[in-house]
Amino acid sequence: MAERVVVTGCGVISAIGHTLPSFWSNLVQGVSGIAEATVLPTDQLAQKIAAEVKDFKPQTYFDERQLVSLDRVAQFAVIAAREALAHAGLSLDHGLSERTATIIGTGVGGQNTQDDNYKRLYRESAKRLHPLTIPKLMVNAPASQVSMHCGLRGPAFAVASACASATHAIGLAFHLVRSGAVTCAVTGGADACLTFGTMKGWEAMRVMAPDTCRPFSRERKGLVIGEGAAAVVLESLDHARKRSAEIMGEIVGFGMSSDAHDLTSPDVGGMVRAIESSLADAGLSPDDIQYINAHGTGTAANDEVETNAIRRAFGPRAASLAISSNKSMLGHALGAAGALELVATVMSMKHAVVPPTINYLGPDPACDLDCVPNEARPLVIDAALSNSFAFGGLNAVLAVKRV
Amino acid sequence: MDEVAADTVAIIAKRLPADKRNLSMTDRLDDLGIDSFSAVEMIFDLEEKFDVQIPFNSNDSRPELQTVGDIVAAIKKLVRKA
């Protein structure tokens, strides 16, 4: 028999807050996390802005010995996972540790480690690299570090699907709990790729906004790269009720698809199939949904194609949906984005308020849905979707319900 | 056609199927079927060839860069500056 799967804990470290409460409060107030970048040299970059985790002091969270083996991306993952577990009030005794999965999405892994070491090797002609170079930069390091730091001994692995990594990770964790293979899961996503090498790569794609991120707005000029992590504790409803845990929301459906089309151009058909399969998996109809947390990157192409996909999947219902993009404040945190956005979606349901899409200058006829411009809005949400659509044509959509 | 123009046209033509490579200055990139990412690759090739920086964001519609002639003129201007 399928288990019902609920969210009982959330943790966040982001451009607009280092904890769940500060993140949520700033998200609802429409605080921008986008500013002049400080963690990397910008003199040779065309775009000098980013959505950094500001004033981050790793020593607050880890001792010097621990930091030797932790890339920034793994630090973020562990910080978010610790907060989510504390928020859930979960004690991992009586064999629960062995029945708890750790599935963490990451776009690219330890880019700071890679960038620092390659610079030493290629530019400074270093004769040797640090012995932990490889285990720090490997893409599963955040998942492994979360399992080690939190004592989680069940199934653990990384999921990589670029900008959809966290949503795929959470979806797979949802499947494991629903099937009864595990009782709990700590899942989410992390990325920290604000390095000179990575940013030159993004610059070469010509999709970066010089000013700020304006999803669905006229005069939007592209995306802004962000960083951070978010984690959730998923748990079977039975288990959560037995220990009288506070239930934040229920995951009810997960839809996935591949465009099999183009490496970078979004595809309306692929998005529609992921949205429709999340609704079908959840047993929901378009009329049951009040809110969509959009992928909403702020590029000309994504926002127009996502609008078309929502119109096609929802028909006339599309016009009554509230749709907002957290990336207007968080930038695009890549492998972390889907987790930050799922936390935002769950909090929106819990608190009956939708965070705004900020930096909105006015309507673009190609994006004619209600994107909750510039100001948060009170809204009772029974069910919602969180969309993630990745480079490579990999789409993932989670459906959540109020409990 | 001078050398800069000829090289520029050759780089644009590289993005097109063999039977469509006979370009005129008034051909529009849209009509030639050069999509946004193909345009990004073309701009990269032009920057590498002429060692210039071309300000180009695929999110902007750029009325001044629509035809083959527009690109040739823009490259000539940048090459003169360099």
Chai-1 contact restraints between the chains, C-beta under 6 A:
chainA,res_idxA,chainB,res_idxB,connection_type,confidence,min_distance_angstrom,max_distance_angstrom,comment,restraint_id
A,R206,B,V40,contact,1.0,0.0,6.0,A-B,restraint_1
A,R206,B,F56,contact,1.0,0.0,6.0,A-B,restraint_2
A,R206,B,N57,contact,1.0,0.0,6.0,A-B,restraint_3
A,R206,B,S58,contact,1.0,0.0,6.0,A-B,restraint_4
A,V207,B,S58,contact,1.0,0.0,6.0,A-B,restraint_5
A,K221,B,N57,contact,1.0,0.0,6.0,A-B,restraint_6
A,K221,B,N59,contact,1.0,0.0,6.0,A-B,restraint_7
A,G222,B,N59,contact,1.0,0.0,6.0,A-B,restraint_8
A,T264,B,F37,contact,1.0,0.0,6.0,A-B,restraint_9
A,T299,B,N59,contact,1.0,0.0,6.0,A-B,restraint_10
A,A300,B,N59,contact,1.0,0.0,6.0,A-B,restraint_11
